[in-house]
Structure formats: structure tokens, C-alpha cells
Amino acid sequence: MEELFKHRIVLTRDLPTAGERSVLHRAVLRGHYVRIAPGASVPAEDWRNLSSEARHRLTACALQLLHPTTVFCSVTAALLWQRPLLGAAPERAHALASGARNSGSSASFRRHERIGDVAVRDLEGVRVTSLEGRSSTSRNKRIAMSRSR
């Protein structure tokens, strides 16, 4: 994932003045920057040189910067783990819903209901579901319950 962070993600919230935000907005309108998520842009040349999978990973990185408690899952987690994908990368990042209030999807996210304990790993600052699936605590509880029957 290190290669994704060398791309220059510009977060609108990090631009301290209205003038700087206006310059970025004009750069997006002129095609010099691409808005990859609400509040996040990258240089258009960087974006053009990426595969659809790398674009999806970069968008997930930007979304993580914007929403630090997000945990990516499903196809997005697989791509972040560098797993091969059949077909095109999805338009929206797949993430676990953090509660009833956040269970809906949006233009940036396809939210999935969290069922039980989910093992979460940190991939260089991006939170993703693990390749193993459920957390070992959850798995151990299920094994203990099945043995007690």
C-alpha cells in the first residue's frame, strides 16, 4: 500500500484558506486534479496512470483519511490485501457499518452490516477485515459452544 500513499491525496479540509480551496476546485474543473471522494482529490496524471484496482485502493486510502474509524470489507478489503479480482473494481468502497445510524450506503460507501466479532487488521494505516474472517475470540466461542452441546 505504500505505493498508494506516494500519490498526492489532497484533502480539502487540510487547505486552510478559502483561496486555496478555490484553486483546487478550479484545478478539478480544468482536469488537472480528479475528485476521488467528497473532500479528496489527486493529480489527474497520477489517476490516469492507475489500474481500476489501484484507483479503488487509492480511493479507500483517501476515505480512511477522511473517516478514520472506517473498516473496509468485502471486495475493497480483498483489493487492499492485493488479492486478484475477477472483473472491474466496484465504484464504491465496501465498508462495515459502525452502527444503526451508519447502516446506509452513500456515494462513497457500500455499507455492510457487521455480524458478530470481525477481525480487523491495519494495513499501513488502512483498517480492513482480516483474511481469516471472524476474530479468534468469536471463533473460539463458537467452538466452545459446539462442544458443549
N, C-alpha and C positions, 0 to 999 in steps of 0.2 A: 503494500500500500504506500510505501514511501514515495514511489514514483508519482502517485496522485497528488501528494502534498507539495511537490515541486511546482505544480501548476499554481498559478497565482489566483486563488479564490479571493475575490474582493467582496467583503460583507458591507452592505450599505450602512449598517449600524456602526461600523468602525470608521466611517467618514465623518469627521467632526463638524464640518460646516455644510450649510445648505448649498454653497457654491460647489464643493467637491461632489456632493450627491448629484447636483445638476450636470456636472461634467461627465460623471459616469452614465447618467441617464442619456445624455446626448451621444456618448460613445456606443451605447447599446443601440440607439436608433440608427446610427450610422453604420452599424455592423462591425465595429471594432471590438466589441465585447458581446457576450451571449449571456442572457439571464438564464441560469440553470435552475433556479428556485427563487421564490419570493425573498428578496433580500440578499441574493448571492449571484455574482457574475464572474465570468472568466474571460480572458482574452479569446477572441474568436478564432485566431490561428491555432491556439492550443486545442480548442474544442474540435475544430475541423480535423485535426491530426489524430484523434482518438477513435477507437472502435466503439461500437454501441455498448459493449460490455464495460469498457473503460469509462465511457461517459456516464453510465449508470453508477459505477463505483465512485466517480468524482462527485456526482450529484449527491450520493449518500454521504460522502465526506463533508460536503457543504451543509447538508441538512443536519449532520451531527454537530457541526459548529453552531448552527442556529438553534438547535434543540438538543442540548447536551444529555438529557435523560432518555433519549430515544434508543430503543433496542431494535436493530434490524433483523428480519427473519425471512424465511421462505427464499424466493429467488434472489433477493438482494443479499441476504446472508451468504448464499452459495457463491454469488459473484465476488463478494468481498473475501471469501475464503479461496478465491481463484479457482473455483470449480468450473468445468466446461458447461456450457449452456446450449441446449438444442433450441434453435430459433433465435429470434431477436430479443434483446433485453426489454423488459417492460418499461413503459413510460413513467410509471410512478414507483417510488421506493416502497418496499413492503416492510412494515414495522409492527411491533406488538403494541396493542392499545394499552395505555397505562391505567385505565380505569373506565368506568361507565361514561364519564364526561368526555373522554377522548376516544370513544369507540368508533366514531365515524371516520370515513375516509375524506381526503381533501385533494386538491390539485397536485400536491406533492407526495402524499402518502396514501397507500392502500393499507389500512389498519386491519390487523388480525387479533381476534380475542385471545388473550393469554389464558391457557388452560393448564392449571397446576403449576408446579415449580418448573421453571425453564432455566437451563444452564446458560449463563451469559459469559461471553469472553470479550476481552478488549484486544482489538487488532490495531495496534498503533494509534490509539485514541478513538477508534470507532467501535461502538458496542454492538455485538452481534450474538445471535444464538449460536451455541456450540454445535459442532458436527455430531456430537454424541446424543443430542436431543435433550431429554429431561435432565435435571440436576441429579447428582448421585444421591442426595438426600431423598428426593422423590422416588428414585429407582429403588433405594434400599427400603423405603416404607412399603412400596408395592410388593417387594419380595417377601418382607416380613408378614404382610397381611395374607399373601397367598399361602405361606407356610402354616399360618395359624388356623387355616380352615380345615 
